[in-house]
């Protein structure tokens, strides 16, 4: 990764909108939110931070692995949720980690965990720090002598490739681009591209059950895990590498979604694919007030057809306009197929028939037109893709304006989607008007299944400087309540973290929660790992 990571916001310093673009965004948001007094505050400077001194120092044997540099401690203080970014933009870093430990191998991981357990120090595993749900924050260390962040960035290699089985053994600290760079010479790809791809790691994807590139079939990182290895305070853990097994509950399932609470994932065998060489991409419009629901009917038909599109993102009219994929009069379906084996043109043709049956309109490609290998980077699909990648940087600029931003996602069966969607839009929209006065709520589908969609909602609203976190919390609470009471999941792919804990506690059966606590006691007897995530720390 070239460039310097922002210690308070998304991505790399200087990689977001240029100053003139930021001023243009300020004028646009002031007009759309009817907020003529909207102000863009400057970015914080690390030299202005006043961090508390480290409370603990590493033993001599670990000193070379550890850092207490102020910038390093600020960078590892928060994840990158809206709440994190607002506090970072304000220069608020009240509970920085005391040490950042960077192990070079599993022996170092064991040594750091032993030190933390013996000394009564909390320890949080760290991949890319890109959590948007409060999944990473040095906050819940009451009762501990200090807090150490275990940054796995040095465990960043593809260790072994099995070309016959199309799989690879990969260290957990590798970032997305570095992983793909190491697989590319072998003609292979993991093909898992979450929005955080550039700034997140394999271990983080596994620990949070990340959702990736594929809109159908292979939607989560779960689908690619063949086995994994982890280090816990109680010892090492490794499951058997198999293509499938019916031998009791799967050991790997314990770690998918464990969010750093049971141990430190150090490596995994991952199922790979040949790099795609055939691609088809189209956008379909669904006009009118009912366009989004008619688009949903088309997507349902597609999800139940067995065609398994790689891209099947349905944007409501406002979302399409905001991202440049539409004109605001129609919902837009961004549809794509890809393959390393065959031309997917026939699949696209059948998919477009499903869309036409639901009232979709699209521009026919001339029969003799050559296939464009970069089609997915052009037109509505390209506009959406670019907006998707730039959104976190834009969110940071909006946070500096005290604009309230939030995204939340869920999943719901098809037969309940229309009523569920109406409820979420109504309740969250009312919360936006009540708390902020002006703003909007939009929706898109990120992933789809034969039995239901995964709708993803975005909120942008007028904030009051100094009160924007309270406004955000009220809107977030309304969203969580609408989702849980409506029968959806509190999260489809953003993980639980701290922001979704209340909803997760209501969603999971209590008996299962007791079982998780028992696992926590067995794997992490002194409760040092990521306290406060998934369940409350035990005394």
VOKOLMI-781832 format. One record per residue (C-alpha): residue in one letter; chain; x, y, z. Coordinates in steps of 0.25 Angstrom, whole numbers. Layout:
N
A A X Y Z
...
This chain:
539
X A 0 0 0
X A 6 13 -4
X A 3 26 3
X A 0 29 18
X A -12 25 25
X A -21 35 30
X A -20 35 45
X A -35 39 47
X A -43 37 34
X A -44 27 22
X A -32 22 14
X A -20 30 10
X A -17 44 13
X A -20 53 1
X A -27 42 -7
X A -41 48 -5
X A -48 60 -12
X A -39 72 -16
X A -41 85 -8
X A -49 91 -20
X A -58 78 -20
X A -60 79 -5
X A -65 93 -7
X A -74 89 -18
X A -79 78 -9
X A -81 88 2
X A -90 97 -8
X A -98 85 -13
X A -101 80 1
X A -104 94 7
X A -115 95 -4
X A -120 81 -3
X A -121 81 12
X A -126 96 12
X A -114 99 21
X A -108 112 17
X A -99 113 29
X A -93 99 26
X A -78 100 29
X A -66 91 25
X A -56 90 37
X A -42 87 34
X A -36 73 36
X A -29 70 50
X A -14 70 51
X A -7 59 58
X A 2 70 65
X A -10 76 71
X A -14 63 79
X A -12 62 94
X A -12 47 96
X A -11 41 110
X A 3 35 113
X A 4 20 111
X A -1 12 124
X A 8 0 121
X A 21 -3 114
X A 24 -16 107
X A 34 -26 114
X A 48 -25 108
X A 46 -38 99
X A 34 -31 92
X A 39 -17 91
X A 44 -18 77
X A 30 -22 73
X A 23 -10 80
X A 20 4 77
X A 15 16 85
X A 16 26 74
X A 5 37 76
X A 1 36 61
X A 1 21 62
X A -8 21 75
X A -18 31 69
X A -19 22 56
X A -22 10 64
X A -32 17 74
X A -44 15 65
X A -50 8 53
X A -57 16 42
X A -71 17 46
X A -78 31 45
X A -77 32 60
X A -62 29 59
X A -60 39 48
X A -67 50 55
X A -59 48 68
X A -46 47 60
X A -49 60 52
X A -51 67 65
X A -38 62 70
X A -44 54 81
X A -36 42 85
X A -38 40 99
X A -35 25 101
X A -23 22 91
X A -17 9 92
X A -5 8 101
X A 4 0 91
X A 2 -5 76
X A 9 -19 75
X A 12 -24 61
X A 15 -39 61
X A 24 -44 50
X A 19 -59 52
X A 10 -68 61
X A 21 -69 72
X A 20 -54 73
X A 5 -54 74
X A 6 -65 85
X A 16 -56 93
X A 7 -44 92
X A -5 -51 97
X A 2 -58 108
X A 7 -44 112
X A -7 -38 112
X A -13 -50 119
X A -3 -50 130
X A -2 -35 132
X A -17 -33 132
X A -16 -24 119
X A -28 -24 108
X A -24 -28 94
X A -31 -24 81
X A -27 -31 68
X A -26 -21 57
X A -26 -24 42
X A -29 -11 34
X A -38 -4 44
X A -49 -1 34
X A -61 -5 43
X A -73 4 41
X A -81 -2 53
X A -72 1 64
X A -66 -13 63
X A -52 -7 66
X A -50 3 78
X A -41 4 89
X A -52 7 99
X A -56 -5 108
X A -43 -7 116
X A -49 -4 130
X A -43 -14 140
X A -31 -16 131
X A -17 -9 133
X A -16 -5 119
X A -20 -8 105
X A -11 -14 94
X A -15 -14 79
X A -10 -26 72
X A -7 -21 57
X A -6 -33 48
X A -1 -25 36
X A 13 -32 35
X A 5 -46 33
X A 3 -42 19
X A 7 -54 10
X A 1 -65 1
X A 9 -77 7
X A 4 -88 -2
X A -4 -90 -15
X A -11 -103 -18
X A -14 -100 -33
X A -20 -114 -35
X A -31 -112 -24
X A -31 -97 -27
X A -28 -92 -13
X A -17 -85 -5
X A -12 -84 9
X A -12 -69 12
X A -8 -61 24
X A -19 -53 31
X A -12 -39 31
X A -11 -38 16
X A -19 -26 10
X A -28 -28 -2
X A -20 -22 -13
X A -7 -29 -8
X A -14 -42 -8
X A -19 -41 -22
X A -5 -37 -26
X A 1 -50 -21
X A -10 -58 -27
X A -10 -52 -41
X A 3 -58 -47
X A -4 -72 -44
X A -17 -67 -52
X A -25 -68 -39
X A -34 -59 -31
X A -41 -59 -18
X A -51 -50 -25
X A -56 -44 -11
X A -57 -29 -13
X A -64 -22 -1
X A -65 -7 -1
X A -53 -7 8
X A -45 -16 -1
X A -33 -6 -1
X A -32 -4 14
X A -37 -18 20
X A -31 -31 22
X A -34 -46 20
X A -34 -48 35
X A -44 -36 36
X A -53 -42 25
X A -54 -55 32
X A -56 -49 46
X A -67 -40 42
X A -74 -50 31
X A -71 -39 21
X A -80 -38 8
X A -72 -37 -5
X A -73 -35 -20
X A -83 -45 -24
X A -98 -41 -23
X A -103 -55 -23
X A -97 -70 -20
X A -84 -66 -13
X A -88 -54 -5
X A -80 -56 7
X A -66 -59 11
X A -72 -71 18
X A -73 -78 4
X A -58 -77 1
X A -53 -82 15
X A -47 -96 14
X A -40 -97 27
X A -34 -87 37
X A -24 -86 48
X A -24 -77 60
X A -17 -74 73
X A -25 -73 86
X A -20 -69 100
X A -23 -84 103
X A -15 -90 91
X A -15 -92 76
X A -27 -96 68
X A -27 -102 54
X A -38 -108 46
X A -36 -119 36
X A -35 -115 21
X A -46 -121 14
X A -56 -118 2
X A -68 -121 11
X A -71 -129 23
X A -83 -134 30
X A -76 -137 43
X A -83 -130 54
X A -84 -115 55
X A -73 -108 47
X A -61 -103 55
X A -59 -92 44
X A -73 -86 47
X A -68 -83 61
X A -59 -72 55
X A -67 -67 44
X A -73 -54 51
X A -65 -56 64
X A -60 -41 63
X A -47 -44 70
X A -54 -49 83
X A -49 -63 83
X A -35 -63 77
X A -26 -57 66
X A -28 -63 52
X A -14 -64 47
X A -16 -72 33
X A -27 -79 25
X A -28 -88 13
X A -37 -81 3
X A -45 -86 -9
X A -40 -78 -21
X A -45 -77 -36
X A -39 -75 -49
X A -39 -60 -53
X A -51 -56 -61
X A -48 -53 -76
X A -63 -52 -81
X A -72 -41 -76
X A -86 -35 -79
X A -91 -23 -73
X A -105 -15 -75
X A -113 -5 -67
X A -128 -6 -67
X A -138 5 -63
X A -151 4 -56
X A -159 17 -57
X A -169 23 -48
X A -173 23 -34
X A -174 8 -33
X A -161 6 -41
X A -153 1 -29
X A -163 -10 -25
X A -165 -14 -40
X A -149 -15 -40
X A -150 -23 -28
X A -159 -33 -35
X A -149 -34 -46
X A -138 -37 -37
X A -147 -47 -30
X A -149 -54 -43
X A -134 -53 -46
X A -130 -59 -32
X A -139 -71 -34
X A -135 -74 -48
X A -122 -80 -46
X A -114 -70 -54
X A -106 -65 -42
X A -102 -51 -47
X A -89 -46 -42
X A -95 -32 -41
X A -110 -30 -38
X A -110 -16 -31
X A -124 -10 -31
X A -123 5 -28
X A -136 13 -24
X A -138 26 -32
X A -131 35 -22
X A -119 26 -20
X A -117 25 -35
X A -118 40 -37
X A -108 42 -25
X A -98 33 -31
X A -99 37 -45
X A -105 24 -50
X A -119 30 -53
X A -127 43 -55
X A -135 42 -42
X A -148 38 -50
X A -145 23 -50
X A -140 12 -41
X A -127 6 -48
X A -123 -9 -48
X A -108 -11 -50
X A -107 -25 -56
X A -94 -33 -59
X A -89 -46 -62
X A -75 -52 -63
X A -68 -65 -65
X A -54 -70 -68
X A -60 -82 -76
X A -71 -77 -85
X A -77 -65 -91
X A -89 -61 -82
X A -97 -54 -93
X A -108 -65 -93
X A -110 -63 -78
X A -110 -48 -80
X A -121 -49 -91
X A -129 -58 -82
X A -127 -48 -70
X A -132 -37 -79
X A -145 -44 -82
X A -148 -45 -67
X A -146 -30 -66
X A -155 -27 -78
X A -166 -36 -72
X A -165 -27 -60
X A -166 -14 -68
X A -151 -11 -69
X A -146 -3 -80
X A -131 -4 -86
X A -123 0 -98
X A -120 -11 -107
X A -106 -13 -111
X A -104 -14 -126
X A -103 -28 -131
X A -90 -26 -138
X A -84 -17 -127
X A -71 -23 -121
X A -70 -27 -107
X A -64 -17 -98
X A -55 -23 -87
X A -57 -10 -79
X A -72 -9 -80
X A -74 -11 -65
X A -66 2 -64
X A -75 10 -73
X A -89 16 -73
X A -98 14 -61
X A -90 2 -56
X A -77 10 -57
X A -83 22 -50
X A -89 14 -39
X A -75 6 -37
X A -68 20 -36
X A -78 25 -26
X A -77 12 -18
X A -62 14 -17
X A -62 29 -14
X A -73 28 -4
X A -65 27 9
X A -56 39 5
X A -68 47 3
X A -74 43 16
X A -62 48 23
X A -64 62 16
X A -78 62 20
X A -75 59 34
X A -66 71 35
X A -78 79 31
X A -86 73 42
X A -95 66 32
X A -101 53 38
X A -98 41 30
X A -101 26 32
X A -103 13 25
X A -109 0 30
X A -113 -13 23
X A -121 -25 26
X A -128 -37 19
X A -143 -41 19
X A -151 -51 11
X A -157 -47 -2
X A -171 -49 3
X A -169 -39 14
X A -160 -29 7
X A -171 -19 2
X A -177 -16 16
X A -163 -17 22
X A -157 -7 13
X A -169 3 15
X A -167 2 30
X A -152 5 29
X A -154 16 20
X A -165 22 28
X A -159 20 42
X A -145 25 38
X A -151 36 30
X A -159 41 42
X A -146 40 50
X A -138 49 40
X A -149 59 40
X A -151 59 55
X A -136 60 58
X A -131 68 46
X A -142 75 39
X A -137 72 25
X A -130 60 19
X A -133 47 11
X A -133 32 12
X A -129 23 0
X A -129 8 -3
X A -121 -1 -12
X A -120 -16 -12
X A -105 -21 -10
X A -108 -36 -10
X A -120 -45 -14
X A -124 -59 -11
X A -135 -68 -16
X A -143 -66 -3
X A -140 -51 -1
X A -132 -38 -3
X A -121 -31 5
X A -126 -16 5
X A -116 -6 8
X A -121 8 13
X A -113 21 13
X A -117 33 21
X A -112 47 19
X A -117 58 28
X A -115 72 33
X A -107 72 46
X A -105 82 57
X A -90 84 60
X A -88 78 73
X A -100 70 73
X A -98 62 61
X A -95 49 69
X A -107 50 77
X A -115 52 64
X A -108 40 58
X A -111 31 70
X A -126 35 70
X A -127 31 55
X A -119 19 57
X A -128 14 68
X A -140 16 59
X A -134 8 48
X A -130 -3 57
X A -144 -4 63
X A -150 -4 50
X A -141 -15 45
X A -143 -24 57
X A -158 -22 59
X A -160 -24 44
X A -153 -37 45
X A -140 -34 38
X A -126 -37 42
X A -119 -26 49
X A -107 -27 39
X A -105 -35 26
X A -90 -32 25
X A -85 -20 33
X A -84 -29 46
X A -89 -26 60
X A -79 -18 66
X A -84 -8 77
X A -94 -1 68
X A -102 -14 66
X A -101 -20 79
X A -115 -17 84
X A -121 -23 72
X A -112 -35 72
X A -116 -38 86
X A -131 -38 82
X A -128 -46 69
X A -120 -57 75
X A -126 -68 84
X A -122 -67 99
X A -118 -81 99
X A -109 -79 88
X A -103 -66 95
X A -100 -75 107
X A -93 -84 98
X A -84 -73 92
X A -81 -68 106
X A -76 -82 110
X A -67 -83 97
X A -62 -69 101
X A -58 -75 115
X A -51 -87 109
X A -43 -80 98
X A -41 -67 106
X A -41 -70 121
X A -37 -56 125
X A -46 -49 115
X A -35 -40 110
X A -39 -41 95
X A -47 -30 89
X A -56 -27 102
X A -70 -22 100
X A -72 -28 86
X A -83 -38 83
X A -85 -40 98
X A -82 -33 111
X A -69 -36 118
X A -70 -45 130
X A -64 -41 143
